[in-house]
Structure formats: structure tokens, C-alpha cells
Amino acid sequence: MGTVQVAIQTVWANLIASLPQILGALAILFLGTLLAATLGLIAARVVRAMKLDQLINQLKIGQLLNQVGIKDFQLSRLVGWLVKWFFVVVVFITAADMLGWSQLTTFLTSVALYLPKVLVAVLILMAGTTLANFVAVVLRKGVAASKLGHPGVLSALARWLIIIFTVMAALVQLEIAKELMQILFTGMVGMISLAGGLAFGLGGKDVARDWLAKMKNDAN
């Protein structure tokens, strides 16, 4: 019985000694979470103010994402979510460090460093999708003008090659099957270069200029 009492007294004494750190960690969690949510809302509003959601709709990126099962995609919502959770993780790192939980701090630090890679991967996907649509239009009209081959088949092939290439690049950024993706990535470079050269080599330069002019007018 005496051993149990000593153990309880020891735990209680440690708890009392750690009480300031515990209260400080709780305060950091509460205030930091509110701040993180606020920063997430601000980031989302900034992206919406830049009219990037409208630009994505004009580039028809949302339609492609709908085809692969991603419904109602909004860049502003994604950026806001990432900003919010990045700072939430930072808040948890601060609280864990205050409590001396070094292993949890190390794990959360790796999570915080990974979140920006998600945003970069999304930007890679959007840029690649835009390029794929652009090359497909140029190639289809260029081949049709030159009366060589089947413009619809060639443009669709070029478009999906670029999309596959883009997905690989995004997976490399996310460090998913990194070595395999790098091997496939290298092999795809030659195929994409061939598609791009064919697009501009078959009389598509004028089409490309008109397309870029239209995109500039839409952006304004």
C-alpha cells in the first residue's frame, strides 16, 4: 500500500510541476488553431481575389478533374485548406516541443514540410493540363490543315501523353514510388518532345498565336 501511495504522490508531483507547461500548450493549441483557421480563410480569399478559380474554369481544368472523379475543384479552397493545416501542424509542433515530446515534434515537422509539396504537385497538374489542352488544339488544327494523318487521334494521343507525364511529375514531387516515376519520367520526355515538335511543325504556329491571344483576352 505504501508503494502505491508513493507512486501516486510522484505522479501528482510531476503533474503539478508540469502544470504550467500543460496550460501553456493548451493555450497555444486554442489560440493557434483559431489563427490557423483565420490565415486559411485569408489565403482562400486572396486566391479568389486574383480570379484564379475563374482562370481554371476558362482553361477547362475543372472539366478534366471532373472526369477523373474530382468534383467542384476550386484552387482557392485547396490553398486555404493547405495554409490552415500547415499552421495547425506548426501549432501542434510548438505545443509538443513545450511539453518535451521530441518524437512527436519530429513527426509533425516532417508533416509540415510535406504539405507545401502537395500544393506544388497540384500546380504541376494544373500547368500540365493547360499544356495538354494547348498542344491538343494546335496539333489537331495543324494536322487538319496539312491533311496528314488523323487529327483527332493524334491530338488525343498527344494530350494524354502530356497528362500522364504531368501525373508522373506530380507523383515524383509527392515522393510516391519516386525511383520508378523517375525512370518513367525520363522515358516520357522524348515522347512529349516529339508531340510538341509535331504540333508546331505541321503548320500550327498561327493557331498557337491565336490561342495565346484568346487566353490573354479571357484573362483580362
PyMOL commands that set and color helices and strands:
alter all, ss='L'
color gray80, all
select helices_A, chain A and resi 2-49+52-58+61-67+75-98+102-146+151-173+178-201+205-219
alter helices_A, ss='H'
color red, helices_A
deselect
rebuild
show_as cartoon
